[in-house]
Amino acid sequence: MGKRKRKVAEPAEYLTPLFDAHTHLASCGAKTPEEVAALMDRAAAAGVVGVCTVGDGMPETELAFTAAQSHPRVWAAVAIHPTRAAELDDAAKARLAEMAADPRVVAIGETGLDWYWLDSLDGCASKEEQLAALEWHKDLAASVGKPLMIHNRDADVDLMAALDGYEGTAILHCFSSPIEVARQALERGYILSFTGNVTFKRNEDLRQAVAEAPAGQLLVETDAPYMTAEPFRGARNEPTFIGWQARAMAEARGIPAEEMARMLADNAARVYGIEL
């Protein structure tokens, strides 16, 4: 019996302007300037006017930084992912601080807390290491005046405690927490960034959060190459396919998709301090 053929995603109906607030271009296969340009051309054909690309460890973060230098519609966020927090040594800190000062770097992330992988991922950083790394990244974000991009998996209570009193801009990327956490985050002024999971049938809480959020506290992202939206869930993702979740967010708020896209792009420009 042959292997089951993997789904191949397709763009949603053209919608612009769209800004992918969190993606991983290198993990999408775009590592060289030529590959980045080709991917961004595909995205532009679907209405994407820019992306913020992110790394998990230092090698991918370096690729994100390089991509942002090589393409006018690519910006970067720099940090070490919480599961890799043990890698945040003096050399990594020095390099991250150097990159963070660059104008093509628009956020410090993704940092945060990930309790999901603690006991099942070989080499996953401990709770103590993740909390210490989050504190260091918070200080870095404050020192350069750029948003803090937060990863959170199964750590709602501890994350909100760790962020309590934080005065900078905080983006809760790939937001997937219950509506009560969304309301608490919004009350604190945090930005909620939604990916393909906002289209999944079971995630009514996420659509409710989109509906309730103040207009200026929303972003849209792919988190590619993962989190592909319905109707292509399970297929490989890239910024080209972000229109599906943008349209789902528009439906949740009861507004035209074009109005939603403009609002989200304006928010990205303001939060990241860039011109689109």
C-alpha positions in Angstrom: 0.0 0.0 0.0 1.5 3.4 -1.0 2.2 6.3 1.3 -0.7 8.7 1.9 -0.2 11.8 -0.2 0.4 14.9 2.0 -1.9 17.9 1.5 -0.6 20.8 -0.5 -1.8 24.2 0.7 -3.2 26.9 -1.6 -3.5 30.7 -0.9 -6.8 32.1 0.1 -8.6 34.6 -2.2 -6.3 37.6 -2.7 -6.3 40.0 0.2 -4.0 42.9 1.0 -2.2 44.4 2.8 -1.2 41.3 4.9 1.7 41.3 7.3 2.9 37.9 8.7 3.9 38.9 12.3 5.8 35.7 13.0 7.2 33.1 10.6 10.3 31.0 10.2 11.5 31.5 6.7 14.6 29.3 7.1 12.4 26.4 8.3 10.2 27.0 5.3 13.2 26.2 3.1 14.2 29.9 2.4 17.8 30.1 3.7 19.7 32.0 0.9 18.8 35.5 -0.4 17.5 33.9 -3.6 15.3 31.4 -1.7 14.0 34.2 0.5 13.2 36.4 -2.6 11.3 33.5 -4.3 9.2 32.8 -1.2 8.5 36.5 -0.8 7.4 36.8 -4.4 4.9 33.9 -3.8 3.6 35.7 -0.7 3.3 39.0 -2.5 1.1 37.3 -5.1 -1.3 36.5 -2.3 -1.3 40.1 -0.8 1.6 39.8 1.7 3.4 43.1 2.1 5.9 42.0 4.7 7.0 39.4 7.3 8.8 39.1 10.6 11.0 36.0 10.5 12.2 34.3 13.7 14.7 31.7 14.8 14.6 29.2 17.6 18.3 28.7 18.4 21.3 30.8 17.3 21.8 29.2 13.8 18.2 29.9 12.7 18.3 33.3 14.4 21.4 34.2 12.3 19.5 33.1 9.2 16.6 35.3 10.2 18.9 38.2 10.7 20.5 37.7 7.3 17.1 37.4 5.6 16.1 40.7 7.0 19.3 42.3 5.7 18.8 40.8 2.2 15.1 41.6 1.5 13.2 44.9 1.9 10.0 43.2 2.9 11.6 41.0 5.6 12.3 42.0 9.2 13.6 39.8 12.0 13.1 39.0 15.7 16.0 37.6 17.6 16.2 35.4 20.8 16.6 31.8 21.9 13.5 29.7 22.2 12.6 28.7 25.7 13.2 25.0 25.1 16.8 25.9 24.2 17.3 28.4 27.0 20.3 26.4 28.3 22.1 27.6 25.2 21.9 31.2 26.3 25.6 31.5 27.3 27.7 34.7 27.3 28.6 34.4 23.6 24.9 34.0 22.6 24.0 37.0 24.8 26.6 39.2 23.2 25.5 38.3 19.7 21.8 38.7 20.4 22.5 42.1 21.9 24.5 43.1 18.8 21.7 41.9 16.5 18.9 43.5 18.6 20.4 46.9 18.1 20.1 46.6 14.3 17.1 48.5 12.7 16.0 45.5 10.7 15.4 43.7 14.0 12.0 44.7 15.2 11.4 42.4 18.2 13.1 40.2 20.8 11.7 36.7 20.5 10.7 34.2 20.6 11.3 33.8 24.3 8.9 32.7 27.0 7.9 29.5 28.8 7.2 26.0 27.4 6.1 23.4 30.0 4.7 21.0 27.3 8.1 19.6 26.3 9.8 19.5 29.8 9.6 15.8 30.2 9.5 14.6 26.6 12.1 16.6 24.6 15.7 15.5 25.0 17.7 18.5 26.2 14.7 20.7 26.9 15.7 23.5 29.2 14.4 23.3 32.8 11.8 25.6 34.3 14.6 27.5 36.1 16.6 28.0 32.9 13.6 29.1 30.9 12.5 31.6 33.6 16.1 33.0 33.8 16.3 33.3 30.0 12.9 35.1 29.9 14.2 37.6 32.4 17.3 38.3 30.3 15.3 38.7 27.1 12.9 41.1 28.9 15.9 43.2 29.9 17.2 43.2 26.4 13.9 44.2 24.9 13.7 47.1 27.4 17.2 48.2 26.7 16.6 48.5 22.9 13.0 49.6 23.2 11.6 46.8 21.1 8.6 44.5 21.6 9.0 41.2 23.5 7.7 38.3 21.5 6.4 35.5 23.8 6.1 31.8 23.2 3.7 30.1 25.7 2.9 26.4 25.8 1.0 25.0 28.8 2.5 27.7 31.1 -0.3 30.3 31.4 -0.2 30.9 35.1 3.6 31.0 35.4 4.0 33.2 32.3 1.5 35.8 33.5 3.3 35.9 36.8 6.7 36.3 35.1 5.3 39.2 33.0 3.5 40.9 35.8 4.6 44.5 36.0 6.4 44.4 32.6 6.1 47.8 31.1 7.2 47.2 27.5 5.2 45.9 24.6 4.5 42.2 24.8 3.3 40.1 21.9 1.7 36.7 22.8 2.6 34.9 19.6 0.5 31.9 18.4 -2.0 32.7 21.0 -3.8 29.5 22.1 -4.8 30.0 25.7 -8.4 30.0 27.1 -10.6 33.1 26.9 -9.9 34.0 30.5 -6.2 34.3 29.8 -6.9 36.4 26.7 -9.0 38.8 28.7 -6.3 39.1 31.4 -3.6 39.7 28.7 -5.7 42.3 26.9 -6.4 44.1 30.1 -2.6 44.3 30.6 -2.3 45.8 27.1 -0.6 42.8 25.5 -0.9 42.1 21.8 -2.5 38.8 20.8 -1.1 37.3 17.6 -3.2 34.5 16.0 -2.1 31.8 13.6 -3.9 29.0 11.7 -5.3 27.6 14.9 -7.9 30.4 14.9 -9.5 28.6 12.0 -9.8 25.2 13.7 -13.4 24.2 14.5 -12.7 23.4 18.2 -11.1 26.8 19.0 -14.1 29.0 19.6 -12.3 30.6 22.5 -9.7 32.0 20.1 -12.3 33.5 17.8 -14.1 34.9 20.9 -10.8 36.6 21.9 -10.5 38.1 18.4 -14.0 39.4 18.6 -13.4 41.0 22.1 -10.0 42.4 21.6 -9.5 46.1 21.1 -8.6 46.7 17.5 -5.1 47.8 18.2 -4.2 44.6 20.1 -4.4 42.1 17.3 -1.8 40.6 14.9 -1.9 37.8 12.4 0.9 35.3 11.7 1.6 31.9 10.2 4.3 30.5 12.5 5.2 28.6 9.3 6.1 26.0 8.4 3.6 24.8 11.0 0.0 25.7 12.0 -1.4 25.8 8.5 -5.0 27.0 8.6 -8.1 25.1 7.5 -8.9 23.9 5.0 -5.2 22.7 4.6 -4.5 21.8 8.2 -1.5 19.4 8.2 0.0 20.8 5.0 3.4 22.6 5.0 2.9 26.3 5.7 4.5 29.5 4.5 3.5 33.2 4.6 1.7 32.8 1.2 -1.2 31.1 3.1 -1.9 33.7 5.8 -5.1 35.0 4.1 -7.1 32.1 5.6 -6.6 33.1 9.2 -7.0 36.8 8.4 -10.4 36.1 6.8 -11.4 34.0 9.8 -10.5 36.8 12.1 -12.6 39.2 10.0 -15.5 36.8 10.2 -15.1 36.6 14.0 -15.2 40.4 14.3 -18.0 40.8 11.8 -16.1 43.1 9.5 -15.0 43.0 5.8 -11.8 41.0 5.2 -10.2 44.1 3.5 -10.8 46.2 6.7 -9.4 43.4 8.9 -6.2 43.1 6.7 -5.7 46.9 6.8 -6.1 47.0 10.6 -3.7 44.1 11.1 -1.1 45.6 8.8 -1.4 49.0 10.5 -1.0 47.3 13.9 2.2 45.5 12.7 3.6 48.7 11.4 3.0 50.4 14.7 4.1 47.6 17.0 7.3 46.9 15.0 8.0 50.5 14.3 8.3 50.1 10.5 6.8 51.5 7.3 4.8 49.3 5.0 
